Amino acid sequence: MLSHRVNRKNNTKYAFAIVSLFCSTLYATEPTTVHAKNTLSFEKAIKHAQKNDPWLTGSSHKQSAMESMSEAVNILPAPKVSLSFANLPVNGFDFSQEGMTQAKIGVAQMFPRGETLAIKSEQLKIQSEVFPFQRQDRKAKVAVTVGSIWLDAYRVQQSISLIENSRFLFEQLVDVAQASYSSAVGKTRQQDIVRAQLELTRLEERLDMLAQQQNRYQGMLLQWLTLLSDNSSTKEVTQFNNSSLHNMQLSQQLPQLELVSDNLVYQQSWLQPEKLIPYFKGHPSVIAIDKKVRASKTTIKLAKQKYQPEWGVNASYGYRGDDPMGRSRADLFSVGVTFDLPLFTKSKQDKELQSAISTTEAVKTEKLLLLRKLLGSYASAKGRLLRLKDRQELYKIKLLPQIQDQAEASLTAYTNDDGDFSEVVRSRIAVLNAEIDALIIDVEEQKILLEINYLLLGSKNNRHKTEISRNEMNLTNSGKYAAISGDK
């Protein structure tokens, strides 16, 4: 703290020292790198969230259950065995009294209509094929969700760092203003001191607001990074559980995502919807609906089988005791066939077939709705990305350098007693706001890239970059972060 009794020479020297300090920090906009033990990187957050998503585990179990059921339904129903005493006389319950009395054992076997069993098995098998694509879509959505949360948390963290770096400068501004006002040699007024202290208080208030946002995003990450299991394979994840997550430090480097189809996105011309459709037909969510359509078509086959009769075969063996005279009686064997006659087709079978056809057509409309949604989301994301690129270029080439030059010029004018202290404060606030705005633009760009990579997940022009297996999906890009899988 400078003494209240300083001469003009010392005051000027101190002011020029502050000028040097400001000039050295005007272009040092990068926050100080902090090395934390529990640093959570972008790709690590996505990897853990995808690896430990209970939804994926549940989906695998559902698929296994349906595959097992598809094998079980393709087997004939169990035969029915009957044991009985037939025609037993009630006046004495003597087994040998009447010739019709017999101990009877019978077996009956039913045969479902037509190829009902094979079609049901086919239907369940097709339905089970939906789950791998649903898991691919889920992993991609988790990458977008967790990646966006991480990027928001990163933006808040870096904003706090920028404000912390600027707070020291404002504290020095308060000292300069107080020294100049006390020496009565400059143009500083009491309201300048109040203004500098007010801006310092506002910075504290902004830090409190950002701290609240930071807690919010950390809690959202906790939802995805916490695995409530005693499985030993979760040791790699539990390091982010409990108190460590509330003191989490994100990596200082903003990920640079690579588009899976950059030529399509960055070209200024816009393709017609019919030319864009092929880029979305290979999307896992679209393929999943295609599988649902196939499974629904088997319902039509099942409905057609109901026009055929259901057959049954039964056989029985009847044992008879000797007659009252002691003479042996012949045992009896019976065999028969039963079947139903689907005669009233207009009121039942025809309606069931019509219902199956309508259900299939309804499922087809789900695909059309999804394709429209993907097209609209892509158009929105591409438009926002191109506009954001223009803003990003404007900030880096013109706006940031101009604001920094203005801050330097206003500070130089003030130290030469030719400027206004309020202008110095305003220019420095403008520099801080511009730096935070530039950070927001950079983060928003990565969030849009995440969104576009999800939309173009099934792009036919990038099949060589995409590896889709039965149980998982990994997208990798050499040297850069994969926008969907989170791998490097």
C-alpha positions in Angstrom: 0.0 0.0 0.0 1.4 3.4 -1.0 1.7 6.1 1.6 -0.8 8.9 1.6 2.2 11.3 1.4 3.9 10.6 -1.9 5.4 13.1 -4.2 4.5 13.4 -7.8 7.6 11.7 -9.0 7.0 8.6 -6.9 3.3 8.5 -7.8 4.1 8.7 -11.5 6.7 6.0 -11.1 4.1 3.8 -9.4 1.6 4.5 -12.0 4.0 3.5 -14.8 4.7 0.3 -12.9 1.0 -0.4 -13.0 0.9 0.4 -16.7 3.6 -2.2 -17.3 1.7 -4.7 -15.2 -1.5 -4.1 -17.2 0.3 -4.2 -20.6 1.9 -7.5 -19.6 -1.5 -9.1 -18.8 -3.6 -7.6 -21.5 -2.5 -10.3 -23.9 -2.1 -13.1 -21.3 -5.7 -14.2 -21.6 -5.0 -17.9 -21.0 -5.9 -19.0 -17.5 -3.1 -20.4 -15.3 -2.8 -24.2 -15.7 -3.6 -26.1 -12.5 -2.3 -29.6 -12.0 -4.9 -31.5 -10.0 -4.7 -35.0 -8.8 -8.2 -35.8 -9.8 -8.3 -34.0 -13.1 -11.3 -35.1 -15.2 -10.7 -34.8 -19.0 -13.3 -34.6 -21.6 -12.7 -38.0 -23.1 -12.4 -39.6 -19.7 -15.8 -38.3 -18.6 -17.5 -39.7 -21.7 -15.6 -43.0 -21.5 -16.7 -43.6 -17.9 -20.3 -42.5 -18.5 -20.6 -44.9 -21.5 -18.9 -47.7 -19.8 -21.0 -47.6 -16.6 -24.4 -46.7 -18.0 -26.9 -49.0 -16.3 -29.3 -48.6 -19.3 -26.8 -50.4 -21.5 -26.5 -53.3 -19.1 -30.3 -53.6 -18.9 -30.5 -53.5 -22.7 -28.1 -56.4 -23.0 -30.1 -58.4 -20.6 -33.3 -57.7 -22.5 -31.7 -58.8 -25.7 -30.5 -62.1 -24.1 -34.0 -62.7 -22.8 -35.6 -62.1 -26.2 -33.0 -64.3 -28.0 -33.7 -67.1 -25.5 -37.4 -66.7 -25.9 -37.1 -66.9 -29.8 -35.6 -70.3 -29.4 -38.2 -71.4 -26.8 -41.3 -70.5 -28.8 -40.2 -72.6 -31.8 -40.9 -75.8 -30.0 -44.2 -77.7 -30.0 -46.2 -77.3 -26.8 -45.7 -80.1 -24.3 -48.0 -83.1 -24.8 -50.7 -83.7 -22.3 -51.1 -87.0 -20.5 -54.3 -88.1 -18.9 -54.9 -90.9 -16.4 -58.4 -92.0 -15.6 -60.8 -94.8 -14.7 -63.6 -95.0 -17.3 -67.1 -96.4 -16.9 -66.7 -97.6 -13.3 -70.0 -98.9 -12.0 -71.3 -97.0 -9.0 -73.4 -99.7 -7.5 -70.4 -101.6 -6.2 -67.3 -100.0 -7.8 -66.2 -103.4 -8.9 -63.5 -103.1 -11.6 -64.4 -106.5 -13.3 -68.2 -106.1 -13.1 -68.8 -104.3 -16.4 -67.1 -104.9 -19.7 -66.8 -101.1 -20.4 -64.8 -100.4 -17.2 -61.2 -99.7 -17.9 -58.1 -98.0 -16.5 -57.2 -95.5 -19.1 -54.0 -93.6 -20.0 -54.0 -91.1 -22.9 -51.6 -88.7 -24.6 -52.7 -85.6 -26.6 -50.4 -83.4 -28.8 -51.5 -80.0 -30.3 -50.0 -78.6 -33.5 -50.3 -74.8 -33.9 -51.7 -73.3 -37.0 -49.5 -73.4 -40.1 -46.0 -72.0 -39.5 -47.0 -70.0 -36.4 -44.1 -71.3 -34.3 -41.4 -70.5 -36.9 -42.9 -67.0 -37.5 -43.0 -66.2 -33.8 -39.4 -67.3 -33.4 -38.5 -65.1 -36.4 -40.4 -62.2 -34.9 -38.6 -62.4 -31.6 -35.2 -62.8 -33.2 -35.8 -59.6 -35.3 -37.0 -57.8 -32.2 -33.8 -58.8 -30.4 -31.7 -57.3 -33.2 -33.1 -53.9 -32.3 -31.2 -53.7 -29.0 -27.6 -53.4 -30.4 -28.6 -50.4 -32.5 -30.5 -48.9 -29.5 -27.3 -49.2 -27.5 -25.3 -47.6 -30.2 -27.8 -44.7 -30.2 -27.7 -44.6 -26.4 -23.9 -44.4 -26.2 -23.9 -41.6 -28.8 -26.6 -39.7 -26.8 -24.6 -40.2 -23.6 -21.5 -38.8 -25.3 -23.5 -35.7 -26.4 -25.1 -35.2 -23.0 -22.0 -35.8 -20.8 -19.8 -34.0 -23.3 -22.1 -30.9 -23.2 -22.2 -30.9 -19.4 -18.4 -31.2 -19.3 -18.0 -28.3 -21.7 -20.4 -26.2 -19.6 -18.4 -27.0 -16.5 -15.2 -26.2 -18.4 -16.6 -22.8 -19.5 -17.5 -21.9 -15.9 -14.1 -23.1 -14.6 -12.2 -21.0 -17.2 -14.5 -18.0 -16.6 -13.6 -18.2 -12.9 -9.9 -18.3 -13.8 -10.3 -15.2 -16.1 -12.0 -13.2 -13.4 -9.5 -14.3 -10.8 -6.7 -13.1 -13.1 -8.5 -9.8 -13.6 -9.3 -9.3 -9.9 -5.7 -8.6 -9.1 -5.6 -5.8 -11.7 -8.7 -4.2 -10.3 -7.2 -4.3 -6.8 -4.2 -2.5 -8.2 -6.5 0.0 -9.9 -8.0 0.8 -6.5 -4.5 1.3 -5.0 -3.6 3.7 -7.9 -6.8 5.6 -7.5 -6.4 6.0 -3.8 -2.7 7.1 -4.1 -3.6 9.6 -6.9 -6.5 11.0 -4.9 -4.5 11.2 -1.7 -1.6 13.0 -3.4 -3.9 15.5 -5.1 -1.6 15.6 -8.0 -3.7 13.7 -10.5 -7.2 14.0 -11.8 -8.6 11.2 -9.7 -11.8 11.9 -7.9 -13.4 10.2 -4.9 -16.1 8.8 -7.2 -13.3 7.0 -9.2 -12.2 5.2 -6.0 -15.8 4.2 -5.3 -16.2 3.1 -9.0 -13.1 0.9 -8.8 -14.2 -0.6 -5.5 -17.7 -1.2 -6.9 -16.3 -3.1 -9.9 -14.2 -5.2 -7.6 -17.3 -6.1 -5.6 -19.1 -6.9 -8.9 -16.3 -9.3 -9.7 -16.8 -11.0 -6.4 -20.6 -11.3 -7.1 -19.8 -12.8 -10.6 -17.5 -15.3 -9.0 -20.3 -16.4 -6.5 -22.7 -16.9 -9.4 -20.2 -18.9 -11.4 -19.5 -21.0 -8.3 -23.2 -21.8 -8.1 -23.2 -22.9 -11.8 -20.0 -24.9 -11.1 -21.8 -26.8 -8.3 -24.7 -27.4 -10.6 -22.7 -28.9 -13.4 -20.6 -31.0 -11.0 -23.8 -32.5 -9.7 -25.0 -33.3 -13.2 -21.7 -35.0 -13.9 -22.1 -37.0 -10.7 -25.2 -38.6 -12.1 -23.2 -40.1 -15.0 -19.9 -40.9 -13.2 -21.3 -42.6 -10.1 -21.8 -46.3 -10.3 -23.8 -47.8 -7.4 -22.2 -51.3 -7.5 -19.7 -53.4 -5.5 -18.3 -54.9 -8.6 -14.5 -54.9 -8.5 -14.4 -53.7 -12.1 -15.7 -50.3 -11.1 -12.5 -49.2 -9.2 -11.5 -47.0 -12.1 -14.7 -45.1 -11.7 -15.0 -44.7 -8.0 -12.1 -42.2 -7.9 -14.7 -39.6 -9.0 -17.2 -40.6 -6.4 -18.1 -38.9 -3.1 -16.1 -35.8 -2.1 -13.6 -35.9 -4.9 -16.2 -34.9 -7.4 -17.2 -31.8 -5.4 -13.6 -30.7 -5.6 -13.2 -31.8 -9.2 -10.7 -30.0 -11.4 -11.3 -30.3 -15.2 -8.5 -30.4 -17.6 -7.4 -26.9 -18.8 -7.4 -27.7 -22.5 -10.6 -27.3 -24.6 -11.1 -30.5 -26.7 -10.9 -30.0 -30.4 -13.5 -32.3 -31.9 -13.4 -33.5 -35.5 -16.5 -33.7 -37.6 -17.3 -37.1 -39.1 -18.4 -35.4 -42.4 -16.7 -32.0 -42.4 -17.0 -31.6 -46.2 -20.7 -31.8 -46.0 -21.1 -29.5 -43.0 -18.7 -26.7 -44.0 -19.7 -26.4 -47.6 -21.7 -23.2 -48.1 -24.3 -24.8 -50.4 -27.2 -26.6 -48.8 -28.3 -30.0 -50.2 -31.9 -30.8 -50.8 -33.6 -33.0 -48.2 -33.8 -36.0 -50.7 -30.0 -35.8 -51.1 -29.4 -35.6 -47.3 -31.6 -38.6 -46.5 -28.8 -41.2 -47.4 -26.6 -39.6 -44.7 -29.2 -40.4 -42.0 -30.4 -43.9 -43.2 -27.5 -45.5 -41.5 -28.1 -43.8 -38.2 -28.6 -46.5 -35.4 -31.9 -45.0 -34.3 -33.2 -45.3 -37.9 -31.9 -48.8 -38.3 -33.6 -49.7 -35.0 -36.9 -48.6 -36.5 -36.3 -50.5 -39.7 -35.9 -53.6 -37.5 -39.2 -52.8 -35.7 -40.9 -52.5 -39.2 -39.5 -56.0 -40.1 -40.7 -57.4 -36.8 -44.1 -55.8 -37.3 -44.4 -57.4 -40.8 -44.1 -60.8 -39.1 -47.3 -59.9 -37.2 -49.0 -59.8 -40.6 -47.7 -63.3 -41.3 -49.0 -64.5 -37.9 -52.4 -63.0 -38.7 -52.5 -64.9 -42.0 -51.7 -68.2 -40.2 -55.0 -67.9 -38.3 -56.9 -68.7 -41.5 -55.5 -72.3 -41.1 -56.9 -74.9 -38.7 -55.2 -75.9 -35.5 -54.6 -79.6 -35.3 -54.4 -82.0 -32.4 -53.7 -85.7 -32.1 -54.7 -87.9 -29.2 -54.2 -91.6 -28.3 -55.3 -93.6 -25.3 -54.9 -97.1 -24.0 -57.6 -98.7 -21.9 -56.9 -101.7 -19.6 -59.8 -104.0 -18.7 -60.0 -106.5 -16.0 -61.3 -110.1 -16.3 -65.0 -110.7 -16.4 -66.9 -112.1 -13.4 -66.4 -115.6 -14.8 -62.6 -115.1 -14.8 -62.3 -114.9 -18.5 -59.8 -112.4 -19.9 -61.0 -109.3 -21.7 -59.2 -107.5 -24.5 -57.6 -104.1 -23.8 -58.7 -101.1 -25.8 -56.7 -98.6 -27.9 -58.1 -95.4 -29.2 -56.6 -92.7 -31.5 -58.1 -89.5 -32.9 -57.5 -86.2 -34.5 -59.0 -82.9 -33.6 -59.0 -79.6 -35.5 -60.9 -76.4 -35.6 -62.6 -74.8 -38.5 -62.0 -71.0 -38.9 -65.4 -70.3 -40.5 -66.2 -66.8 -39.3 -63.2 -65.1 -40.9 -64.9 -61.8 -41.6 -65.6 -61.0 -37.9 -62.3 -62.3 -36.5 -59.4 -63.3 -38.8 -60.0 -60.5 -41.4 -60.1 -57.9 -38.6 -56.9 -59.2 -37.0 -55.1 -59.1 -40.4 -56.3 -55.6 -41.0 -55.1 -54.6 -37.5 -51.6 -56.1 -38.1 -51.3 -54.2 -41.5 -52.3 -50.9 -39.9 -49.8 -51.5 -37.0 -47.0 -52.0 -39.5 -47.9 -48.8 -41.4 -48.0 -46.9 -38.2 -44.4 -48.1 -37.4 -43.3 -47.0 -40.8 -44.5 -43.4 -40.0 -42.1 -43.5 -37.0 -39.2 -43.7 -39.4 -40.5 -40.8 -41.5 -40.9 -38.7 -38.4 -37.4 -39.5 -37.2 -35.8 -38.7 -40.5 -37.6 -35.3 -40.5 -36.4 -34.7 -37.0 -32.8 -35.5 -38.0 -33.0 -33.3 -41.1 -34.3 -30.4 -39.1 -31.8 -30.8 -36.3 -29.0 -31.0 -38.9 -30.1 -27.9 -40.7 -30.3 -26.0 -37.4 -26.9 -27.2 -36.2 -25.2 -26.5 -39.4 -26.6 -23.0 -39.6 -25.6 -22.2 -36.0 -22.1 -23.6 -36.6 -21.5 -21.5 -39.7 -22.7 -18.3 -37.9 -20.6 -19.2 -34.9 -17.5 -19.6 -37.1 -18.1 -16.1 -38.4 -18.4 -14.7 -34.8 -15.3 -16.6 -33.8 -13.3 -15.1 -36.6 -14.6 -11.7 -35.8 -13.6 -12.0 -32.2 -10.1 -13.3 -32.9 -9.2 -11.0 -35.8 -10.9 -7.7 -34.9 -12.9 -7.5 -31.7 -10.4 -8.8 -29.1 -7.4 -6.9 -30.4 -9.4 -3.7 -30.7 -10.7 -4.0 -27.2 -7.3 -4.7 -25.8 -5.8 -1.7 -27.7 -8.6 0.5 -26.3 -7.8 -0.7 -22.8 -4.1 0.0 -23.2 -4.7 3.4 -24.7 -7.2 4.5 -22.0 -4.7 3.3 -19.3 -1.8 5.2 -21.0 -3.9 8.3 -21.3 -4.9 8.2 -17.6 -1.4 7.8 -16.4 -0.4 10.8 -18.5 -3.2 12.8 -16.8 -5.0 13.0 -20.1 -7.7 10.4 -19.6 -10.7 9.5 -17.4 -10.4 6.9 -14.7 -13.9 5.6 -15.4 -12.8 4.9 -19.0 -9.9 2.8 -17.7 -12.3 0.7 -15.6 -14.8 0.4 -18.4 -12.2 -0.7 -20.9 -10.8 -3.3 -18.6 -14.3 -4.7 -17.9 -14.8 -4.7 -21.7 -11.6 -6.8 -22.1 -12.8 -9.3 -19.4 -16.3 -9.6 -21.0 -14.8 -10.1 -24.4 -12.5 -12.8 -23.2 -15.4 -14.6 -21.5 -17.6 -14.2 -24.7 -14.8 -15.6 -26.8 -14.6 -18.6 -24.4 -18.3 -19.1 -24.6 -18.1 -19.1 -28.5 -15.3 -21.7 -28.4 -17.2 -23.9 -26.0 -20.5 -23.6 -28.0 -18.6 -24.6 -31.1 -17.6 -27.9 -29.6 -21.1 -28.5 -28.3 -22.5 -28.1 -31.8 -19.8 -30.4 -33.2 -21.0 -33.0 -30.7 -24.5 -32.6 -31.9 -23.7 -32.8 -35.6 -21.5 -35.9 -35.1 -24.5 -37.6 -33.4 -26.8 -36.6 -36.3 -24.3 -37.9 -38.9 -23.4 -41.0 -37.0 -24.6 -43.2 -39.9 -23.2 -41.2 -42.7 -22.4 -43.4 -45.7 -19.5 -41.2 -46.7 -17.8 -41.9 -43.4 -18.3 -45.6 -43.0 -14.5 -46.1 -43.2 -14.3 -44.0 -40.0 -17.1 -45.8 -38.2 -16.9 -49.3 -36.6 -20.2 -50.7 -35.5 -20.2 -54.0 -33.8 -23.0 -56.0 -32.2 -22.6 -54.7 -28.7 -20.8 -51.4 -28.9 -19.9 -48.4 -31.1 -16.5 -46.7 -31.2 -15.7 -43.6 -33.3 -12.0 -42.7 -33.3 -10.2 -39.9 -35.0 -6.4 -39.8 -35.1 -4.9 -37.0 -33.0 -8.2 -35.5 -31.9 -11.0 -36.4 -29.6 -13.8 -38.6 -31.0 -17.0 -36.7 -30.7 -19.1 -39.7 -29.9 -17.1 -42.4 -28.1 -14.9 -40.1 -26.1 -11.8 -42.1 -27.0 -8.6 -40.4 -28.2 
